[in-house]
Amino acid sequence: MSFDKKPEDELIDESCCFDEGNVRKSHHSERIKSNLVARLNRIEGQVRGLKGLIERDTYCDDVINQISATQSALNSVAKVLLEGHLKTCVVDRIKEGDFEVLDEVLVTIQKLMKK
């Protein structure tokens, strides 16, 4: 079975997570960082736009639709990060015998699904 590649497929690092002392960190390529920051900048603009809609007494349904679009954009960023995390960090930790990472990912997914 083969799946079509999505644009997000190009946004996966070969290796993204590491420990620095007692602190876990991520390392993303400049291309991926740039893409994620650009997405977040657009989301930041959407949030500022929402504020303006409220200040201008825009019709509630229109504001709610814009909120939905903003949430979708944030979910898209989370999906890119989660996919990269699963394909690199989680796989690496499982290969090292660290199966606690599965519980960690399940908690993260539960948090994402609550929203």
C-alpha positions in Angstrom: 0.0 0.0 0.0 1.4 3.4 -0.9 0.3 6.8 0.4 0.6 10.0 -1.5 3.0 12.4 0.0 1.7 15.5 1.6 3.4 18.9 1.8 4.0 18.2 5.5 6.1 15.1 4.6 8.8 17.5 3.6 8.7 18.9 7.1 10.1 16.0 8.9 13.6 16.1 10.4 15.8 13.1 10.4 16.4 13.6 14.1 14.8 16.2 16.3 15.0 15.3 20.0 18.0 15.1 22.4 18.8 15.5 26.0 20.9 18.4 27.1 21.8 17.6 30.7 18.4 17.0 32.4 16.5 19.0 29.9 14.9 17.5 26.8 15.3 19.6 23.7 14.3 19.5 20.1 16.4 20.4 17.1 14.8 21.2 13.8 16.4 22.1 10.6 16.3 25.8 9.6 13.9 24.9 6.8 11.4 23.3 9.3 11.9 26.1 11.9 11.3 28.7 9.2 8.1 26.9 8.0 6.7 26.5 11.5 7.5 30.1 12.5 5.8 31.3 9.3 2.7 29.3 10.1 2.7 30.7 13.7 3.2 34.2 12.4 0.1 33.8 10.2 -1.8 32.4 13.2 -0.7 35.4 15.3 -2.1 37.7 12.6 -5.4 35.7 12.7 -5.6 36.2 16.5 -5.0 39.9 16.1 -7.7 39.9 13.4 -10.1 38.2 15.8 -9.5 40.8 18.4 -10.3 43.5 15.8 -13.5 41.6 14.9 -14.6 41.7 18.5 -13.7 45.4 18.8 -15.8 46.2 15.7 -18.8 44.2 17.0 -18.6 41.8 14.1 -21.5 39.3 13.8 -20.9 36.4 16.2 -21.1 33.7 13.6 -18.4 35.3 11.5 -16.1 35.6 14.5 -16.8 32.0 15.4 -15.9 30.9 11.9 -12.6 32.8 12.1 -11.9 31.2 15.5 -12.5 27.8 13.9 -10.0 28.6 11.1 -7.4 29.7 13.7 -7.9 26.5 15.7 -7.4 24.5 12.5 -4.2 26.4 11.7 -2.9 25.6 15.2 -3.9 21.9 14.8 -1.9 21.9 11.5 1.2 23.0 13.3 0.7 20.4 16.0 0.2 17.7 13.4 3.5 18.6 11.7 5.3 18.5 15.0 3.6 15.3 16.2 4.4 13.5 12.9 8.0 14.4 13.1 8.2 13.5 16.7 6.7 10.1 16.1 8.9 9.3 13.1 12.1 10.4 14.8 12.2 10.9 18.6 9.7 8.2 19.5 11.2 5.6 17.1 14.7 6.3 18.4 13.6 6.0 22.1 11.8 2.7 21.4 14.9 1.4 19.6 16.8 2.2 22.8 14.3 0.2 24.8 12.5 3.3 26.3 8.9 2.3 26.1 7.7 5.0 28.5 7.7 7.3 25.5 4.5 5.6 24.3 2.7 6.7 27.5 4.1 10.2 27.0 2.8 10.4 23.4 -0.6 9.0 24.4 -1.0 11.8 27.0 0.0 14.3 24.4 -2.5 13.0 21.8 -5.2 13.0 24.5 -4.5 16.6 25.2 -4.7 17.5 21.5 -8.0 15.6 21.1 -9.6 17.4 24.0 -9.5 20.6 22.2 
